[in-house]
Amino acid sequence: MADGVEVRHLGQHVDQVVEITGWVQTTRSHGKIGFVVVRDGTGAVQCVVAKKEASEEVWQTFADLTQETTVRISGQVRADHRAPGGHELTVTALDVVFASVDEFPIQPKEHGVEFLLDNRHLWLRSSQQRAGLRVRDEVEMAIHQFFYDRDFVRIDTPILSGAIGESAGTLFETDYFGDKAYLAQTGQLYVEAAAAAFRKVYCFGPTFRAEKSKTRRHLTEFWMVEPEVAFADSDDNMRLQEEFVSYLVQRAVERCADELAILERDSKALENVKPPFPRVSYTEAIAFLQEKGHDIQWGSDLGAPDEVAISDQYDRPVFVHDYPKAAKAFYMKENPDDPRTVLCNDLLAPEGYGEIIGGSQREDDHDRLLARIRDEDLPEEAYAWYLDLRKYGSFPHSGFGLGVERTVAYITGRRHIRELIAFPRMINRLYP
């Protein structure tokens, strides 16, 4: 009797008769030999139907198969290094579980991006999209493992908030029983509170920015991981970041070789992602950019072309640190060596991927923090609890936020982060 197995486990059943269930990916025939590639969610296998050996019913069923028809197939497993996954299935029985009603919308031809995004629920089934999301899954598992191994406590922070973490101009506002509430731009303020309870904490979840941007690096809903560490300064913060990113990259290289190959990602470009990462001050970066002919002055934030020019000088991510105070968020600590700047950093990935991390040492002085809140014209009452952290046992602390989609895009070599989240939300897209 045939045993139901997953495609990824076929190597354990060579020369045995097994049963698989899945979806038809492609079919083709050469005379009296038919081939059907079946995907079951764990892998894909080529199944061979020989007309002279198969029953007439099986041969006809094969002939009628269409893309994405759901099938149940029994057959003998054969090792074949030329086949996808290194194995083939010689078919002895073939049953249709569900036949596709119409022709599958996504065919092996060129489709426009908007068409593919309109059919994202179906586009997910393609090999490259599956590979990218498999890498994302591995990176997310690695995120939790990294922090678990270092005794961090995960804190789940609210998505609905009355406090602003970043620019007020990028808030999604909603009614909250007659009051204003906002979709969270960050969980940072809340993990700062938790750091006083647990010392080392992190949050991980969706964040929202109402930026009217259509670039390949922007989504309106994206995922961030945000650690916060008590008694850590800016240098400690950057050391944690380079250890973290190196861990994520190397784990993906080690465990997702097949997926990176499908995505045609040269993993050799990732092998150098190991500490230490180069560090460049903002002031040094501006001088470098001006030498290269960039139209930028000290005090301006770096644009995407500026970030690319800087990161192109290195074979691994690079820190740009100590930005001007006016260009950064209110909660960042003033740099005692240069009060024009704050103790912060961006981590820029090479190959044009730009910022994947933003981090800083937080302002731990109550009066300085209150002054910044007032300078930014933020509602003091919404930050009363946040100011309490500086009134009752204030402490030096630092943290950062890593964008999951941008990081996975860099690891996989994909150019647009919309492919590295199952259902992307962008300025012009809320469907499907």
N, C-alpha and C positions, 0 to 999 in steps of 0.2 A: 504494500500500500504506500502511496506517495506521502511524503512528509512535507507539510507547509514550511518553507524556509524563506528568509529574507535574502535578497540578492547579495548583500555584503557578506553573507556567510556561505556562499556557494563553494568557496575553497575548502570548506570542511566536509564537503559531500561529493568529492570527485568520484566518478564511476557509479554513483548512486542515482536512483530515480527520485526526484523531488517534485514538489508542486510549488509554484510561485503565483502570486496575484499582483497585478499592476496595470499600467496603462501603455498602450501602443505608442511608441515614439516615432518609429519609421518602419516601413516595409519595402521590400524589393524582391525581385525574383530573377533567376537565371535559368530559363528552361524549366526543368523539373525540380529545381531546388529553390525554396523560398526562405527568406530571412526576415525576421521581425525582431526589432529591438524593443524590449520592454523595460520600463522604468517602474520601480516599486517604492520610491521614496528613500531607499537606502543605497541605491545604485542602479545601474542599467546592465542588461545582459542581452547578447544576441542569441536568439532562438532559431534553430534550423529545422525546416520542414522539408522532408524528402518525399516527393510524390509517390515514388514506388514503395516506400515503407509506410507512409501514413495512410489512414483510411480515406476514402473519398470524401467523407463528411469533414474530416479535419482539413483536407486540402481546400475544400470549398470555403470553409470558415476562414482559413488564412486568406484566400483570394478576396474575400469580402471585407477584410479588416480596413478600418480607416483610423487616421491619427486620433489619439486620445480615447479610443475604445477601451473599456475596462475588460481585462481578460484574466482567465485562470488557465495556466499551462502546466502540464506535467511532462517531464522528460529526464533524460540521463545527462548528468553533469560531465562535461569533458574539459580538461585543462587545455588551453590554447593561448599562448602568449600574444598571438596576433589579434585576439578578440578584445573588445572593451572589458576591462576588469580582469582579463586573463582567463576567462572561462566562457564556454558556450553551453547551450542546452539543446540536446537533440530531442525534438518534440515527439511525444507519443499521444498526447491528448491536448485539445485546445477548445476552450469554451468561452463564449462571450457572456460576460456578466451584465454589462450595460453597453449598448451601442450608442455612439454619438448621434444625436438627432440631426445635426447639420455639419457641414464641413467646418473643421476647426478654424477659427478666425486667423490664427497666427501660423502662417505657412513658411516653409524654408525659402524665403525671398526677403528682399529689403522692405522694411516697414518704417514709416515715420515715427518719431519719438512720441508724438501726441497720440497716435493710434495705439502704440504699445502701452502708454500710460493709461489710456482709456480702458485697455484690456489687461490692466496690471494683474487682476485676479487670475488670468490665464497665462500671462507672460512669466509669472513666477515659476512655471513648469519647465522653462527652457534651461539648458545645461549651464549657461553662464550665470543666469540669475540664481539658480540653485547653489552654484559654487560660491558666489559672493555672500549669500546669506548663511551658508555653512561656515564660512570663515568668520562672519559676524558672531555666530553662535559660539564658536571656539574662543573668540576674543572676549565675549561676555563671561564665559565660564572662567577664563584666565583672570579677568578682573576680580571676580569674587575670590578665587584661589589666592591671588597675590595678597589681598588684604586679610584674608582669613589666616594665612600663614604668618602674618605680621601682627596678629592680635588686634586688628581693627574691629570695631563694632559697627554693623550696618544700621543706619537710622533711616526710616522711611519718612520723608518730609512731605508737607502738603502741596498739592497741585493748585489749590485755591488759596490765595494769600491777599492780605491787605498791604503788604510791604513790597517795595520795589527793589530789586537787586541790581538792575542795570539801568540803561537809559529809559526814561519814562516814555519816550516816543516809540518804544517797541513793545508796548504792553497790549495784551488782549484783555479788554475790560468786559466784565459781565455783571449782571444784577445779582446781588446776594441778599435776598429777602429785604429789598429796599436800600441796601448799602452797596457800595462799589466793592468789587473784588476783582482780582486779576489772576490769569493763568500764570503759573510760576515761571519766571525767567531763569531761576536758579534755586537750588535748595541750600545754598551756602549759608545764609544767615541762620538757618535752623541748625545746621550741623555745627556751627560755631557754638551755639548754646549747648549742644550735646557733648562737645569736646571738653567742657568743664566737668561733665559727669563721667566721661569714659576715657579721656585723654586722646585716644586715636579713634576716629570715626570716619564713616563715609556714607554718602547717599548715592542712589543710582535710580534714574527714572527719566521720564519724558520732561522736557522743558520747552517753552514756547517763546518765540520772538516775532513780533508783528513787523518785521523788516520788509519793506517793499523792494526786495531784491530778487533778481532772476538769475543770479550767477550759479555756476555749477557747484559752489561751495555752501549754498544756503538752503535751508528748509525752514518752514514756520514751526514745525514740530520735530524735535530731534531729541536724542538721548545723551545724557551726560552722567559721568561718574565724578563725584566731588568729595575728595578726602579733606579732612581738617585735623591738624595735629597741634596739641597744646605744647608749649615751650619749644616750638620749632621756629627758627628764623628763616629769612629768605634763602640763604645758602642751603640750609637743611631741606627746604621746600624743593629747590632745584635738584638736589641729590635724589630725593624720593621720586621726582618726576622722571629722571633719566633711568633709574632702576625699573620703574613701572613700565615705561614705554618699551624698554629693551626686553623685558619679560614678555609683554604682549606680542611683540614682533617675533621673537625667537620661538615662542610657543606655536604661533601660527605657521611659521616656516617648518617646524618639526612635525606638526600634526595635520597640516592641511596641504601637503605636497600635491596630492591629486587635484585638489580644487585650484591651487595656484597654477598648475599646469593647464587646466581647462581655461583659465583666465589669461593664459600666456604671460604670466607675471614672472619676470626674471628674479628668482629668489636670491641670487647672488648679490643683488643690489640691497638686500635687507640684512645680509650677514654681518655688515659692519655696524649695525645698530646695537652698540654696546657702550656702556659708560667708559670714560666720561664724555659728555657732549660738549662741544665748544660753546663758549660764552662770549657774547658781544654786547657791550653797553649800548643803550639807545643813542647816546652821543657819538660813539664810534660808528654806529650804523649810519647815522645821518651824514657823517663825514665821508664814509665809503660811498654812499649813494650819490652825494654831490659830485664826487670825483668821477662817478660813472655817468654823470650827466642827467640825473634825475632831478626834476623840478620839485624839490622838497626843502622845507626849512625846519630848523629846530623848533619843536613845539607841535608840529603836525603829527597825527597818527600815521602809521605805515599803511599804505595801500597794498593790494595784492601784487602789483608788479614790483614794489619795493621788497616785499617779503621774498618773492621768487629770486630777485637779484642777490639778496643776502644768502639765502639757503643754497643757491647754486654753487657756492664756494666750498661746500662740505659734502661728505659722503654719508652723513647721518644727521639727525635733527640738531638744530642749533638754538640756543637760548639768546633772546634779545631781552635785556633786563634794564630796570630803572628808567621807565618812561616818564614823561612830564606829567605832573600832577593834574593839570587841566585836561589831559587826554584820557584819564582813567577814572575808575569808579570811586565814590566817596569813601569807601571803607578801607582803602589801601593806606598803609602806614607811610608817613613822610620819611624820606631818606635823610638821616642826620648828617650825612656827608655832602648833600646837595639838596636843600629844601625845595628846589624847583621840581624835584622828581619824587617818585614814590618807589618803595621796595616791592617791585613786581617783576614779572617776566611773561613773555610769550614764548612758546616752544614751536619753532617752525620746522615742518617736515621738508625734506629735499624733494627734487623732481617736480616742483611746482605745486605741491599740495598745501603749502602755507601753514597757517596757525592750526595746531591741533590741541594745544593747551594754553589756557590763560591762568596765571596764578599770582599770588601776592602774600606778603606778610600783612596781617590785618592791623588796623589802628586800634591799639589797646588803651589809649588815653581817652577818658570820657569827654573832656572839654574839647579836645581836638576833633573827635568824631562828631560831637554836636555841632561844632562850627562848620564842618563839611556838609552835614545834613542841611543846615541853614543856607549855606552857600549854594547848594543845589536846589534850594526851594522845595525840599521834600517835606511831607507832613510829619511833624515831630511826633504827633500822637501815635502814628502807625509804627514808629520805631522806639517807643518807650521801653518795650521789652528788650529790644536789641541794645539799647543804652544801659539797661540794667546789668548786662554782662560786664560792663566796664565799671559799674558802681559796686558790685558785690564780688570781690575776688577776681579782678581783672588779671589777665595773664598774657604773655606773648604767645601768638599762635599764627599759623600759616596754613594755606590750603590752595587748591587749584581745581579747575574743571577741565576734564578731557572730553572732547566731542567724539562719541562712538563712531558715527558715520564718517567723519573726516579721517579718523584713524584707520578705520577698515578700508576706506578708499585708498589711502596711502599704502597699506599692506597689500591690497589686491591689485593695485595699479589701475583701478577704475577711475575714469576722469570725472564722473558726476556722482555726488553722494546720493542722488535720488535712487540709484540702483542698490544701495546698501541698507535700505530699510524696506520692509515688506510693502507698506502702503504709504508712499511719500505724500506729505502735505506741503504744498508750495503756494505762492501768492495767488496763482490762478488755478489751483487744483484742490478739490475736496472730494473727488470721485475717483475710483470707487472707495 
